[in-house]
């Protein structure tokens, strides 16, 4: 699975396996949730979201939800930026997420999508683009999403589209409307025969991939753009930094010139949807020798062990939800 292949908007068989959704404080049938063409979040992209993975453990008949609290805290922070009233605390949304997994009862790797967006004008609010005087809809839906299996590398293109700068649209919030910027970059990359795009910021240094952060391995260090480079503070990015501390590896967070992509020993992408993806070529140039390198393999294995509940030292990453018969 490449960085942009987080499954979105599915119906049919996927939701037949996960038919229950959290919506406005209650767990309801997915098909009972509906919005009109006048929905404000649809018209103006004024919404926020998260993506959370839960990995099935057949030994324990349980789902291991990765960094649930951290995801929901970021969700709440994103909502505050747009004056969205989630109608629930982080603790309540955490409970709703686990209830949703239990109600669906799906015994397989699952993806949770919390989403909140402007809904409709409150009485007395004038028509127009605004963030106040509008009600909020808050939902969480689930769908099957298998974990990555192979370790094949992807080929990336450095996009001609620049990452929207934080001073124009907050990069640290997962705002629905901002993803049009990333969709343009992905379209450019796939049209050129590549798998994903890497975007530069308006300063011309590396920001991030379409839905993933970027790591370079070079001279015995892990290098990643710092938070001032117009990037999302990725939770999987944080997991890799945490793993590096246990591995005794040095992580350097700094500006990364575009040219450094072409001289890295290894490059990999990190994100909830894509997990950890090796990059084997950028702009037609091989990364290293063009194969998946040892550093990437080591971190991928550590990450997979952790999220599947096979590393007791990292059990704190997980919220375990047991499914009963």
N, C-alpha and C positions, 0 to 999 in steps of 0.2 A: 504494500500500500504506500503510495507516495504522499507527500505532505499535503496536497490539495484534495485528497480523496476521502475526506470525512463525509460520510453519507448524509445528505440533507434532503428534507422534504419527501421522504418515501411514504408510500401508502401500500396497500395490498399485503403481500405475504409478510413483509417486515413487521407491520403493525398488527397483523393477525397474531403474531407471536407475543406482542407487547401491547395489548389493547387498552391499558389503563394509563391515564394521564393525570398529573396534578394540575389543577386550574382554579385560580382564585380561592385558594384555601381548602379545596376538596379534591379527593381522588375521584375522577369521573371517567366515563368511556371516552376514548380518544375521538371517536366520530361525533361526539356530542358537542365538541368545542368548535365554534364557528365565528368568523369575523366578516364584516362587510367591506366593500371597496372603499368606504370612507374611513376605515381604520387609520388613525394618525401615524402609527408606526410604519404602516405599509406605504403611506404617501410620502413620508419624509425621512425614513430610515432612523427614526428616533427610538431606538431600542438598544438593549444590551443583552448579552448572552454568555453562556459558559459551555464548555464541553468536558464531560467527566467520564472516565472509563471505569468499568467494573469487570473484573476478570473472574471467570468461573473456576472454582476449585472442586472437582468431583470427589476428591478425597474427603472433604469436609462438608460437602453439600452446601457450599457457601459461595457468595460473591465477595470479592475483595475490591472495595471502592478506593481508588487511589486519590489521596490528598483531598478528601471531600470537604473538610472545613476550609482549607486554603482556597479551593475553587469558589466556594460560596462566599467567602469573605471578599474575594476579588469581584464577584458578581454584585455584592452589595455596594462596594466602592464604585464600581462602574455606574450603578443605578443612581448613586448620589450625585454624580457629575451631571446627569440629565434630569435631576429632580424627579426621578421615578420613585413612587411609593410602592415598595414590594409587598406591603401588607403582611409581612412576616419577618421574624428575626432570622439570623443565620442558623441558630439552633433549631428553629421551627422548620426551616427549609431543609436542614439536614435530616430531621425526622421524617419529613414528607418524602425525601428522596429514598430513604430506606424503606418506608411504607410502600412506595411505588414499586420498588424492586420485588418486595414480597408479594404484593397484589398481582403483579404480572407473572411472577413465578417462572420466569424464563431461565432455563438452566444452560446458560452459554454466555460468552463474553457480551457485555451490554454497554451501550453508550447512553449517557444521560445528558439532556440538553435543557438546562434552565434558561428561560427567556422572559424578559419583561420589556414592555413597549407602551408608548402612549396609545390610548384607546379612543376616547372621544371628548369633545369639548364639554366642560362643566357649564351649568347655567350661568349666563352673563359673560362668558368668554367670547371675544370677537374672533371671527374666522382669520386664520393665518398661521404662519410658521411660528411656533412658540413651544416652550417647555413647561410653563405654568398654566394652571387653569384647565388641565387636561387629566382625565382619569388614567389609571395604569392597569394593564393586564399582566399578571404574573403566572407563568406556567412552567411545568417540567415534563418533558416527554422522554420516552425511552425507546430504543430500537436495538436489535441485534447488531453487533459489530465485532467480527472475529479479530483476534489479535494477529499481529504480523507473524508470519511463519518463516518465510525465506529471509535471506540477507542480501538480496540483489541490490546493487547500487542504482541510483538514479542519475540522470543527466540534467543539468540545470543551465539556464540562460540568465545572464545578467540583464534585467529588463530595462527598456528605455523609459518606462514609467517609474517615477520616483515615489518613495514612501511618503505619504502625507505627513508633514512635520507636526510635532506635538503642539506647537504654538497655533496651528490651524485646527487640529482635531486631536484630542488627547490620545496618544499612542498606547498608553498603559491601560486604557479601558477597551473592552471588547464591544464596540459600538457597531450595531448592525450596518448602518449606512457606510461606514468606513471600508467595508469589505468589497465595495465596488472597485476601489483602488487596486485591491489584490486580485480581483477577478480579471481586470484588464491585463495585469501582468501575467497571470496564468494563461490567458487566452493567447497572448503574444508568444509565450514559451512553447505551448503545445502546438501552435500553428507552425513553429519552426522545428518541430520534431523532438522537442525536449519534454521532460517529465514535470518540471517545476521551474519557477522563477525565483531569482534572488534580486531583491530590490535594494538600491542605494537610497540614502537619504538626500535631502537637498544640498548637503555639504559635499556629496559625492563619495562618502564612505559607506561601507556595508551596513545595512539595517537588518533585514531578516528575509526569510523566504516567504512564500505566499501565506502559509499558516504555521510557520515553524521558525524557531530560532536557529542560528548558525554557529557552529563550533569548528575551529581549525586546530589541527594537531601539527605542531612544528617545533623542532629543536627541544623535544622533551616537555613541551608545555601545551596546555589547552588554552586557546585564545577565543574570545567571544566578544562581540560588540557590547559596549557598556550601555547602561539604561538611558544615557543621554543621547543615544544614537537613533532615537525615534523608533524604539522597539517595544513590543509587549514584554512585560516581565513574566516570561513563560514559567509555568509551574514545573514542567518537565525540564526546562533549562535549570531551574533551581535544584531539581533532583540530581542532575549531572554534576553540578557544582558540589552538592553534598557528597555524592559518590567519590568525587576527586579527592575530597578531604580524607576519606577512608582509604583511598588507594595511595595516598602520599604524593599525588600529582599537583602541580602548580596550575592554577587557573588565573589567567590574566584577562581582566575586563577593560577594554580600551577601544579607541577608534581602530577600524580595520580598513585600510585602503583596498580598493578594488583589485589592484595588482597583486596583493598578498594572497588572494584566492588562487592565483595561478602558480604560486610557489609553495603552497602548503603541502605537507606530507600526506595529510588526510583531512577530509571535511565530512562532517555529518550534521544532519538537521534533527531538531528535537521538538516534539509537540504532542499533545494528548492524542490526537487522531493518528498521526504518523508514527508515534512512539520515538524511535531513534532510527534514522534512515541514512545510510552511507551515500555520499556523493562521489561518483567515479569520474565525472567529467563536467567541466564548466566552459561554456562558449566554444565547444569543440576541442578543448584542451584536456588531456587526462589529468586527473588529480593523482599525484604520486605516480605509481606505475599503472594506474587505471583499474586496480582491483581494490577490494575491501581490505583495509589495513588492520594491523593488530590492535591498535588503540581503540578503533571503532568497535571491533569484535569484542574486546574486553568490556567496554562500557555497555554495549548492547546486551551481553550476557548478564552482567550485574543488574541492569535495569529489569530485564525479564524475570530474573530470579526474585527480585524485590516485589514487583507488582503481582506476581503469581503466588506470593506467600511462601517462597522457598528460602528466604533470607531473614532469619529471626532478628538479626541486628537492625533491620529496616522495617520491622513490623509496625512501627509508629506511623508509617506512610498510609496504612490501610485501615479502613473501617470495614469490618467483616459483617456481612449480612447473611444469616443462615436461612435457607429456604426449607420449609417443612413439606412433607408429603400431604 
